[in-house]
Amino acid sequence: MRRRLLPLAVALAVSLFVPPAGADHDELPKEQDNGAQGRNTFNDPGHQPPIKACKDKLKATKGSLVIRRLPRGPLAPDGSLAFQSGVCVYLPPNYVRSGLRYPVLYLLHGGGGDQAAWVSLGGIRSMIDTLTKKDPRNALIVVMPDGRDAQWYDSYDRTILNERYVLDYVMPYVDHHFRTIADRRGRAIAGLSNGGYGALHYAAKAPDRFVAAGSMSGNVGGRSFGGLGTPIAAGLQAQEAGTYYYGNVPVELAPNLDGLDLVVNWGATCSSDASIDLCASWGFEQAFRFDNQYLRDRLEAIGHTGGLTYSEDEGGHAWRWWPKWLLEKHLPVFYEHLAKPMRSSLPVVASRPRFPFRFRSIAPSFSVYGYDVAVARETSEFLDMTNVSPKGFTLTGSGRATVTTAPLYRPGRSYKIGGGATKVARADSRGRLRIGVDLGPSHTSEQYSPQGRAMQQTPGYMTTRSVTIA
């Protein structure tokens, strides 16, 4: 049977993510606000608590605004908040009256910081104000969530659910309440230190939501994140990192970053002005040297299909450097690829899925570029999805996988499926195909357990199926 694609304007009328249940009531009650005072772990004299630093009211004004909002979020197993509440939002000059939609920069703080760090310590307001005055096309919204001391992940025991909070609650909230360009071409993400990890982590988990991502002084190896079970976490020095760790660090998810323009930099040399920081912060910066270099090498080795601006600079682990790097290294790349402000009366047309693309995950189910994937297996391991296009895809793993494609096909039409999968699939009313793929018996040992590592030396340990659609 002949394959026929739907017109893209129709086929792509699909949301790449679904707001959580109760999105019509997405505000957290003020009495549950646990982030108003923030944190100032390093006793920085310039720090202001979020409730003070982000206190503007949403009102008509020629100037910019920095307001604070309380999106709801996920709960921990004991019913407590699995996140630190509160998001500081910078709105560009004349936002209320402009009638424009704006691109969004998600900006993440580092360890010891809070949602107001980039406002009170990073000077983000004056920075974007100045850039916008220079060129109105530089206007954007900056969203600064709180990482609960910059633990930008979902912990193994589910007591911290920051990944879910930002991707599944904060982002839908922002698109619902503000005039955004709600598409990947309207979003970039960046962060410092642990926030550098968070920015690349979220970009790798949801590459269909961002056009660019950046890390400054990034803890891209997730060092000291006890919630991931890293080797150097307290009490775990003698243990090898498990599958959960590898499934939540950017270097292992590097193939997912295809199509994104990346900016990665860190301080490789000590400041020449010893009177300012005495090189102390530079010494701490070196803890992340090898992880950043490894990430660079990994992206180059796999043939990253997007821009990569990598630099080892003069600087240290301090606020003296991060605003400078954001302004001079990251924002120029972001502005090059972000959509420009547009009239709110114009529709936001969804970006086309990237073909071919690749994606890997340890999750039993995931969604990316309009594809929904689920795998039934007995253990934790990666499922690799490669060469994805309207003509088919390749899966590598074990167990039984089910792939529901993006809406690319003619509704009601049947398609021949080859490659160890469902023989025939009929496109549903939206033009999606549901395809079952047999990847052989499920493994029973975790991929990165001692037993799993030994078994991976066996030829054919992982089953690979190339599925064709014709």
C-alpha positions in Angstrom: 0.0 0.0 0.0 1.2 3.4 -0.9 2.1 5.8 1.9 0.6 9.2 1.8 1.3 12.0 4.3 -1.2 14.4 5.5 -0.6 18.1 4.9 1.8 19.3 7.6 -0.5 22.1 8.7 -3.1 19.5 9.7 -0.7 16.8 10.8 1.1 19.1 13.2 -1.9 20.4 14.9 -0.9 18.4 18.0 0.4 19.6 21.3 3.8 18.3 22.2 2.9 18.1 25.9 -0.3 18.0 27.9 -0.9 20.2 30.9 -1.4 18.2 34.1 -4.9 17.5 35.4 -6.5 20.5 37.0 -4.7 23.0 34.7 -7.8 25.3 35.1 -6.9 25.6 38.8 -3.1 25.8 38.4 -2.4 28.3 41.1 -0.9 27.1 44.4 -2.8 28.5 47.5 -0.7 31.2 49.2 -0.8 29.3 52.5 1.2 26.5 50.8 3.9 28.8 49.5 7.2 27.4 50.9 9.6 29.5 48.8 8.7 33.1 49.6 11.9 33.8 51.6 14.1 31.7 49.3 17.6 30.8 50.5 21.0 32.6 50.8 23.3 29.8 51.6 26.5 31.8 51.0 25.3 34.9 52.8 25.6 37.1 49.7 24.9 40.7 50.8 23.1 41.5 47.6 20.6 38.7 48.0 16.9 39.6 48.3 14.2 37.1 49.1 11.9 36.3 46.2 8.9 37.9 47.9 10.8 41.2 47.8 13.0 40.9 44.6 10.0 39.8 42.5 7.2 42.0 44.0 6.0 44.0 41.0 2.3 43.9 40.2 1.1 43.0 36.7 0.0 46.4 35.5 0.3 48.7 32.5 3.7 50.5 32.5 6.3 51.5 30.0 9.0 49.8 32.0 9.7 46.1 32.6 8.2 44.1 35.4 9.5 41.3 37.7 6.5 39.5 39.2 6.2 36.3 41.2 3.6 33.5 40.6 2.8 30.2 42.3 2.2 27.4 39.8 0.9 24.2 41.3 3.2 21.2 41.2 3.6 17.5 42.0 3.4 16.0 45.5 5.9 13.7 47.2 4.7 10.3 48.4 3.9 11.7 51.9 1.7 14.4 50.3 4.1 17.3 50.8 5.2 19.6 48.0 7.9 17.8 45.9 9.2 21.2 44.8 10.0 24.7 46.1 7.1 27.0 45.3 7.3 30.2 43.3 8.5 31.4 40.0 10.0 34.9 39.3 9.0 36.2 35.8 10.6 39.1 34.0 8.2 40.8 31.6 9.7 43.1 29.0 9.0 46.9 28.8 5.4 47.7 27.9 4.4 44.0 28.1 0.8 44.7 29.2 0.0 47.1 26.4 2.1 45.8 23.6 -0.3 43.1 22.3 2.7 41.0 21.4 3.7 37.4 22.0 7.3 36.9 23.2 9.9 34.1 23.2 10.8 32.7 26.6 14.1 32.2 28.3 14.0 29.7 31.2 16.9 30.6 33.5 18.0 28.3 36.3 20.0 29.2 39.4 22.8 27.2 41.0 23.3 25.4 44.4 22.5 27.6 47.4 20.4 30.0 45.2 16.7 30.5 44.7 14.2 31.7 42.1 15.3 35.4 42.7 19.0 34.8 42.3 19.2 36.0 38.7 17.1 39.1 39.7 18.9 40.2 42.8 22.4 38.9 42.0 22.5 38.4 38.3 21.0 41.8 37.2 18.8 40.1 34.6 16.3 43.0 34.6 18.8 45.7 33.6 20.5 43.3 31.1 17.4 42.5 29.1 16.1 46.1 29.5 19.3 47.4 27.9 19.2 44.8 25.1 15.5 45.6 24.3 16.2 49.3 24.3 19.0 48.7 21.8 16.7 46.5 19.6 13.0 45.9 20.4 13.3 42.5 18.7 15.5 41.4 21.7 12.5 41.6 24.0 11.7 38.3 25.7 10.1 36.8 28.9 12.5 35.3 31.4 11.1 32.6 33.7 13.1 31.7 36.8 11.8 28.7 38.8 13.1 27.5 42.1 15.2 24.3 42.0 14.9 23.4 45.7 18.5 24.2 46.3 19.2 23.5 42.5 18.3 19.8 42.6 16.9 20.0 39.0 15.8 16.3 38.7 13.3 13.8 39.9 14.8 11.9 42.7 14.8 8.2 42.8 12.5 8.2 45.9 10.2 10.8 44.4 10.6 13.3 47.3 12.0 15.8 44.8 10.2 16.1 41.5 11.7 19.2 39.9 11.9 17.8 36.4 8.2 17.1 36.4 7.5 20.4 38.1 9.3 22.5 35.5 8.3 20.5 32.4 4.8 19.5 33.2 3.6 22.3 35.4 5.6 25.5 35.1 5.9 25.5 31.3 2.2 24.9 30.7 1.4 27.5 33.4 3.6 30.1 31.7 2.1 29.5 28.2 -1.4 29.7 29.7 -1.0 32.9 31.7 1.4 34.9 29.6 1.6 35.9 25.9 4.3 33.5 24.8 5.3 31.9 21.5 4.3 28.5 22.8 6.6 26.4 20.5 10.1 25.1 20.6 11.3 28.0 18.4 10.0 30.3 21.1 11.9 28.7 24.0 15.5 28.6 25.2 16.9 27.4 28.5 20.2 28.2 30.4 21.6 27.9 33.9 24.7 28.2 36.1 26.4 25.4 38.1 23.7 22.9 39.1 21.4 25.0 36.9 23.7 24.3 34.0 23.0 20.6 34.6 19.3 21.4 34.8 19.2 23.3 31.5 20.9 20.5 29.5 19.0 17.9 31.4 15.6 19.4 30.5 16.7 20.0 26.9 17.7 16.3 26.7 14.5 15.1 28.2 12.3 17.4 26.1 14.2 18.5 23.0 10.9 19.2 21.2 10.3 22.1 23.6 13.5 24.1 23.1 15.5 25.5 20.2 18.6 26.2 22.3 20.2 25.5 25.6 23.2 26.7 27.6 25.3 25.8 30.6 27.7 28.1 32.5 30.1 26.5 35.0 27.8 23.5 34.7 27.7 20.5 37.1 26.8 18.5 34.0 27.9 15.2 35.5 25.3 15.6 38.3 28.0 15.3 41.0 26.8 15.2 44.6 23.2 14.6 43.6 22.3 12.0 46.1 18.8 11.7 44.6 20.4 10.1 41.5 22.6 7.7 43.4 25.9 9.1 42.0 29.1 7.4 43.0 30.3 10.3 45.1 27.1 11.0 47.0 27.3 10.7 50.8 27.4 7.1 51.8 27.7 5.8 48.3 31.4 6.1 47.6 31.9 2.4 47.3 29.0 1.8 45.0 28.9 2.1 41.2 26.3 4.5 39.8 23.1 2.7 38.8 20.9 3.0 35.7 18.9 5.8 37.3 22.0 8.0 37.4 22.9 7.3 33.8 19.4 7.9 32.6 19.5 11.4 34.2 22.8 13.0 33.1 23.2 15.0 29.9 26.3 13.1 28.6 24.4 9.8 28.5 21.4 11.6 26.8 23.6 13.5 24.3 21.9 12.0 21.2 18.6 13.6 22.4 20.2 17.0 22.0 20.3 16.8 18.2 18.7 19.9 16.6 19.4 22.2 19.5 22.0 24.9 19.4 24.1 24.5 22.6 26.4 26.9 24.4 28.7 25.3 27.1 31.4 27.3 28.9 33.2 27.2 32.2 36.2 28.9 33.9 39.4 27.1 33.0 41.9 29.8 34.1 42.2 31.9 37.3 41.2 35.5 37.3 44.1 37.8 36.7 42.7 40.3 39.3 43.4 38.4 42.5 42.0 41.3 44.5 38.5 40.4 43.5 38.1 36.7 44.1 41.5 35.4 45.1 41.0 32.5 42.7 39.1 30.6 45.4 36.0 30.3 43.2 38.2 29.1 40.3 39.4 26.2 42.4 35.8 25.0 43.0 35.1 25.4 39.2 37.7 22.7 38.5 35.5 20.1 40.0 33.4 20.2 36.8 36.3 20.4 34.3 36.3 16.8 33.2 32.6 16.4 32.9 32.3 19.4 30.7 35.2 18.2 28.5 33.6 14.7 28.4 30.3 16.2 27.3 32.1 18.2 24.5 33.9 15.1 23.3 30.7 13.0 23.5 28.7 15.5 21.4 31.5 15.6 18.8 31.8 11.8 18.7 28.1 11.1 18.1 27.9 13.8 15.4 25.7 16.3 17.2 23.4 17.7 14.5 23.1 21.2 15.9 25.4 24.1 16.8 27.9 23.6 19.7 29.6 26.7 21.0 32.1 25.4 23.6 34.7 27.5 25.4 37.1 27.3 28.3 37.3 30.8 29.6 38.9 33.0 32.2 36.6 32.9 35.2 35.5 31.2 38.4 32.5 30.0 40.2 31.0 33.3 41.0 28.4 35.9 40.1 31.2 38.1 38.8 31.3 35.9 35.7 27.9 34.4 35.0 26.0 37.5 33.9 28.9 38.4 31.7 28.9 35.0 30.1 25.1 35.0 29.7 25.3 38.4 27.9 28.3 37.7 25.8 28.2 34.0 25.0 24.7 32.6 25.5 22.2 35.3 24.5 23.8 36.0 21.1 23.2 32.3 20.2 19.7 32.3 21.6 18.7 35.4 19.8 19.9 34.0 16.6 17.6 31.0 16.8 14.6 32.2 18.9 11.5 33.6 17.2 11.1 37.3 17.4 8.2 39.0 19.2 5.0 38.7 17.1 1.5 40.1 17.2 -0.7 38.1 19.5 -3.5 38.0 16.9 -1.3 35.8 14.7 -1.5 32.0 15.3 1.5 30.2 16.6 2.2 27.5 14.0 3.8 24.4 15.5 7.4 23.6 14.4 7.7 20.6 12.2 9.0 17.4 13.8 12.7 16.9 13.1 13.4 14.0 10.8 15.3 11.9 11.2 15.7 12.1 14.9 17.0 9.9 17.7 16.1 9.6 21.4 17.0 7.4 24.3 15.4 7.0 27.7 15.3 4.6 30.7 11.6 5.6 31.3 9.0 2.8 30.6 7.1 5.4 28.6 8.0 8.7 27.0 6.7 11.2 24.4 8.9 13.2 21.9 8.2 15.1 18.7 4.6 13.8 18.7 5.6 10.1 19.1 4.4 8.1 22.2 6.5 5.1 23.2 6.0 2.5 25.9 8.0 -0.6 26.6 7.1 -3.6 28.8 10.2 -5.1 30.5 11.2 -6.4 33.8 14.2 -4.1 34.6 15.6 -0.6 34.2 17.6 0.0 31.0 17.8 2.3 28.0 15.6 2.0 25.0 17.2 3.6 22.0 15.1 5.0 19.2 17.0 6.0 16.1 16.5 6.9 12.4 13.0 8.1 13.1 11.1 9.4 10.0 7.8 8.9 8.3 9.4 5.9 6.6 10.0 4.1 9.9 12.4 3.8 12.9 14.9 1.6 14.7 14.6 0.4 18.3 17.3 -1.2 20.5 16.5 -2.7 23.8 14.6 -5.7 25.3 10.9 -6.6 26.0 7.9 -5.5 24.0 7.6 -1.9 22.8 4.6 0.0 21.4 5.1 3.1 19.3 2.3 5.4 18.4 3.6 7.7 15.7 3.1 11.4 15.2 0.0 12.3 13.2 1.6 11.9 9.8 -0.6 9.5 7.9 -4.0 9.5 6.2 -6.8 8.6 8.7 -8.3 5.2 8.1 -5.6 4.2 5.7 -3.8 0.9 6.3 0.0 0.7 6.1 2.4 -2.3 5.7 4.8 -2.6 8.6 8.0 -4.5 8.2 10.9 -5.4 10.5 9.7 -7.7 13.3 6.7 -5.5 14.2 2.9 -5.4 13.7 2.3 -6.5 10.1 -0.4 -4.0 9.2 -1.4 -0.8 11.0 -4.4 1.4 10.3 -4.1 5.2 10.9 -6.5 6.5 13.5 -8.7 9.5 13.1 -5.7 11.8 13.8 -3.4 10.0 11.3 -1.4 8.2 13.9 -0.2 4.6 13.6 0.1 2.2 16.6 2.9 -0.3 16.1 4.0 -3.1 18.3 7.7 -4.2 18.2 9.1 -7.4 19.7 12.6 -6.8 21.2 13.0 -10.3 22.5 12.8 -11.5 26.1 13.1 -8.9 28.8 16.4 -8.7 30.6 16.2 -9.3 34.3 19.3 -7.4 35.6 19.6 -3.6 35.6 21.7 -2.4 32.8 24.4 -0.8 35.0 24.3 -3.3 37.8 27.4 -5.6 38.1 25.4 -8.5 36.6 24.0 -6.2 33.8 27.5 -4.8 33.0 28.9 -8.4 32.7 26.0 -9.5 30.4 26.4 -6.6 28.1 29.7 -8.1 27.0 27.7 -10.9 25.4 27.2 -10.3 21.6 23.6 -9.5 20.8 22.7 -8.6 24.4 20.4 -5.8 23.1 17.9 -6.6 20.4 17.7 -4.2 17.4 14.7 -3.9 15.2 14.4 -1.7 12.1 10.8 -1.0 11.4 9.6 0.2 8.0 6.3 1.9 7.1 5.2 1.6 3.5 
